[in-house]
Amino acid sequence: MKAAVLYEPNTPFKIEDVAMQGPRAGEVQVRIGAAGVCHSDYHVVTGDLPAPLPAILGHEGAGVVEAVG
């Protein structure tokens, strides 16, 4: 799947292919139709909120459940 990956604060995201594992017990796999970058994610992008990088931001998503673990 494609994802927007942040490697360093204040740099453009890089669109890359990333590998996904199937869902484990208690998890679901969702085909994301849209994802927003919230205020907390924005602070990671600007470097105001330290976070481990690289990272795929945008945890406010909407989509369709494709698999259940």
C-alpha positions as CSV (number, residue, x, y, z in Angstrom):
1,M,0.0,0.0,0.0
2,K,1.1,3.6,-0.4
3,A,1.7,5.9,2.6
4,A,2.9,9.4,3.2
5,V,6.0,8.9,5.4
6,L,7.6,11.7,7.5
7,Y,11.4,11.2,7.9
8,E,12.4,14.5,9.5
9,P,10.5,17.5,10.9
10,N,9.9,20.4,8.5
11,T,10.5,18.3,5.4
12,P,8.0,17.1,2.8
13,F,6.3,13.7,3.3
14,K,7.6,11.0,0.9
15,I,5.0,8.8,-0.8
16,E,6.2,5.2,-0.6
17,D,5.0,1.7,-0.8
18,V,4.9,0.1,2.6
19,A,4.3,-3.6,3.6
20,M,1.4,-4.5,5.9
21,Q,0.9,-7.6,8.0
22,G,-2.6,-9.1,8.2
23,P,-4.6,-8.3,11.3
24,R,-3.9,-10.3,14.5
25,A,-6.5,-11.3,17.1
26,G,-8.5,-8.3,18.2
27,E,-7.5,-6.2,15.2
28,V,-9.1,-5.2,11.9
29,Q,-7.6,-4.2,8.6
30,V,-9.3,-1.1,7.1
31,R,-8.9,0.1,3.5
32,I,-8.6,3.8,4.2
33,G,-10.6,6.1,2.0
34,A,-9.4,9.4,3.7
35,A,-7.2,10.3,6.6
36,G,-6.8,13.7,8.3
37,V,-3.7,15.0,10.0
38,C,-4.8,16.3,13.4
39,H,-3.3,19.1,15.5
40,S,-1.0,16.6,17.4
41,D,0.3,15.2,14.1
42,Y,0.9,18.8,12.8
43,H,3.2,19.4,15.9
44,V,5.2,16.3,14.9
45,V,5.6,17.6,11.4
46,T,6.8,21.0,12.7
47,G,9.1,19.4,15.3
48,D,7.3,20.9,18.2
49,L,6.3,17.4,19.5
50,P,9.1,14.9,19.5
51,A,8.2,11.5,18.0
52,P,10.0,8.5,16.7
53,L,10.6,8.9,13.0
54,P,10.1,7.7,10.3
55,A,6.3,7.8,10.9
56,I,3.1,7.5,9.0
57,L,0.8,10.2,10.5
58,G,-2.9,10.7,10.1
59,H,-4.7,8.4,12.6
60,E,-8.1,10.1,12.0
61,G,-9.2,7.8,9.2
62,A,-12.3,6.6,7.5
63,G,-12.6,3.5,5.4
64,V,-14.0,0.0,4.9
65,V,-13.1,-3.0,7.1
66,E,-11.5,-5.6,4.8
67,A,-10.3,-8.3,7.3
68,V,-10.8,-9.3,10.9
69,G,-8.1,-11.0,13.0
